[in-house]
């Protein structure tokens, strides 16, 4: 795994071939390309939301916005937090994601309360694939609510692949699975051929609608 240097266009090409960038640490300027043997994927047609989270989403404790504070979300994901003393988002990676956001390929799902950003996530979209990069919470369930809203918007808009990079215990509660890289590349190839409705990411959505789109049977997802 050698350090690399490239721009946002080359980074999109990396995503299209099944690899993604990571830094060794926030203060380490090197960027590495990662291609795990097993890939974490959240199947959009088998997304699971625990019962308590469903109640939270339906109750709408947060105002959910899309890409209104991308820089703030990116920096919150890069910051130290309890249980996460260091992160992989270094200065070069931050610059790449800001460039992708300016190109329309990176988006944030944000949870706000009383005009305070309290949680969210960001990722990269290419064709019908969304590559989830990182999330953060300053209030209970904020990042989880953002994930439900992301899945709902992806399903409504016609995306077919939600790449989580690595399987974790945290993501398993949402139905995340491990997929061999060879199988992942086939899924990615099919997804990249699609042209989803990018407007569906930004359109307002109630909590009840988010649950409907995130959890409804596949045959009704369009």
C-alpha positions in Angstrom: 0.0 0.0 0.0 2.1 2.9 -1.3 1.3 6.6 -0.8 -0.2 8.3 -3.8 -0.8 11.9 -5.0 -3.7 12.8 -7.4 -6.6 15.1 -8.0 -10.4 14.7 -7.7 -10.8 13.4 -11.2 -8.3 10.6 -10.6 -10.1 9.9 -7.3 -13.4 9.3 -9.0 -11.5 6.9 -11.3 -10.3 5.1 -8.2 -13.8 4.7 -6.9 -14.9 3.4 -10.2 -12.3 0.6 -10.1 -13.2 -0.4 -6.5 -10.5 1.3 -4.4 -10.8 4.2 -2.0 -8.5 6.7 -0.2 -7.4 6.7 3.5 -4.9 8.5 5.6 -2.8 6.9 8.2 -3.7 9.6 10.7 -5.2 13.1 10.7 -1.8 14.7 11.0 0.0 12.4 8.5 -0.1 14.0 5.0 0.2 10.7 3.1 -2.8 9.3 1.2 -3.1 5.5 0.5 -5.5 3.6 -1.8 -7.2 0.7 -0.1 -8.7 -2.4 -1.7 -10.0 -4.8 1.0 -10.5 -8.4 0.3 -13.9 -8.2 1.9 -16.1 -5.1 1.3 -18.7 -3.7 3.7 -22.0 -3.1 1.9 -25.4 -2.0 3.1 -27.9 -3.7 0.7 -30.4 -1.0 -0.1 -33.2 -3.6 -0.6 -32.5 -5.2 2.9 -31.9 -2.1 5.0 -32.8 -2.6 8.7 -33.7 0.1 11.2 -34.1 -1.1 14.9 -37.5 -0.4 16.4 -36.3 2.4 18.7 -34.6 4.1 15.9 -37.8 4.0 13.8 -39.6 5.7 16.6 -36.9 8.4 16.7 -37.0 9.0 12.9 -40.8 9.2 13.0 -40.7 11.7 15.8 -38.5 14.0 13.9 -36.2 15.3 16.7 -33.9 16.8 14.1 -34.3 18.9 11.0 -32.6 17.0 8.2 -30.8 19.0 5.5 -28.6 18.0 2.6 -25.3 19.5 1.7 -26.0 22.9 3.4 -22.9 22.5 5.6 -20.6 20.1 3.9 -17.4 21.6 5.2 -18.7 21.5 8.8 -19.7 17.8 8.4 -16.4 16.9 6.9 -14.5 18.7 9.7 -16.7 17.1 12.4 -15.9 13.7 10.9 -12.2 14.5 11.0 -12.2 15.7 14.6 -11.3 13.7 17.6 -14.2 12.3 19.6 -14.7 10.0 22.6 -13.7 6.5 21.5 -12.1 8.0 18.3 -9.0 9.8 19.3 -7.6 10.0 15.7 -9.2 9.8 12.3 -8.0 9.1 8.7 -9.2 12.4 7.2 -6.0 14.3 6.7 -5.5 17.7 4.9 -5.0 16.2 1.4 -8.1 14.0 1.7 -10.1 16.9 3.1 -9.0 18.9 0.0 -10.1 16.1 -2.3 -13.5 15.8 -0.8 -14.0 19.6 -1.0 -13.1 19.4 -4.7 -15.6 16.5 -5.2 -18.3 18.5 -3.4 -17.7 21.4 -5.8 -18.0 19.0 -8.7 -21.3 17.7 -7.4 -20.0 14.3 -6.5 -19.9 14.6 -2.7 -22.8 15.2 -0.4 -23.6 15.5 3.3 -26.8 14.5 5.1 -27.1 16.7 8.2 -29.1 16.6 11.4 -29.8 20.0 13.0 -31.5 21.0 16.2 -32.1 24.7 17.1 -29.8 25.7 14.2 -27.0 23.6 15.7 -25.4 20.8 13.6 -25.6 17.8 15.8 -24.8 14.9 13.5 -24.5 13.7 10.0 -22.5 11.8 7.4 -21.0 12.4 4.0 -20.1 10.4 1.0 -19.4 10.3 -2.7 -21.8 9.5 -5.5 -20.9 8.1 -8.9 -23.5 6.6 -11.2 -25.8 4.5 -9.1 -23.3 4.0 -6.3 -23.0 5.9 -3.1 -19.7 5.5 -1.2 -20.3 6.3 2.5 -17.2 7.9 4.0 -17.7 8.9 7.6 -20.3 10.0 10.1 -20.5 11.8 13.5 -22.9 12.4 16.3 -23.1 15.1 18.9 -26.5 14.0 20.1 -27.9 10.5 20.5 -29.0 8.8 17.2 -28.2 11.8 15.0 -25.9 10.0 12.6 -28.3 7.0 12.6 -31.2 9.3 11.6 -29.0 10.7 8.9 -28.3 7.2 7.6 -32.0 6.3 7.4 -32.6 9.5 5.4 -29.7 8.7 3.1 -31.0 5.2 2.4 -34.5 6.6 1.8 -33.2 9.2 -0.7 -31.0 6.7 -2.5 -33.8 4.2 -2.9 -36.2 6.9 -4.0 -33.7 8.3 -6.5 -32.7 5.0 -8.1 -29.3 4.2 -6.6 -28.4 0.6 -6.3 -25.2 0.3 -4.2 -24.4 1.8 -0.8 -20.7 1.0 -0.1 -19.8 1.1 3.6 -16.1 0.1 2.9 -15.7 -2.1 6.0 -18.2 -4.2 7.9 -18.5 -3.1 11.6 -20.6 -4.1 14.5 -22.2 -0.7 14.4 -23.2 -1.1 10.8 -24.4 -4.6 11.1 -27.5 -3.4 13.0 -28.6 -1.8 9.7 -28.1 -4.9 7.6 -24.5 -4.4 6.5 -22.8 -7.4 5.1 -19.3 -8.4 4.0 -18.9 -9.1 0.3 -15.8 -10.5 -1.5 -14.1 -7.9 -3.5 -14.7 -9.8 -6.7 -18.4 -9.8 -6.1 -18.4 -6.2 -5.0 -16.8 -5.2 -8.3 -19.6 -6.8 -10.2 -22.1 -4.9 -8.1 -20.2 -1.7 -8.7 -20.1 -2.2 -12.5 -23.9 -2.6 -12.6 -24.4 0.4 -10.4 -22.1 2.7 -12.4 -24.2 2.1 -15.5 -27.2 3.8 -13.8 -28.1 7.5 -13.8 -30.2 8.1 -10.7 -32.2 11.2 -10.0 -29.7 13.4 -8.1 -32.5 15.8 -7.1 -33.9 13.1 -4.8 -31.0 13.7 -2.5 -32.0 17.3 -1.8 -35.8 17.1 -1.8 -37.4 17.5 1.6 -38.6 14.4 3.3 -40.5 13.8 6.5 -39.5 11.1 9.0 -42.4 9.0 8.1 -41.6 9.2 4.4 -37.9 8.4 5.1 -39.0 5.2 6.9 -41.4 4.3 4.0 -38.7 4.7 1.3 -35.9 3.1 3.4 -37.9 0.0 4.4 -40.5 -0.7 1.7 -40.3 -3.8 -0.4 -37.9 -3.6 -3.4 -40.7 -3.9 -5.9 -42.2 -0.6 -4.8 -38.9 1.3 -4.4 -39.1 3.3 -7.6 
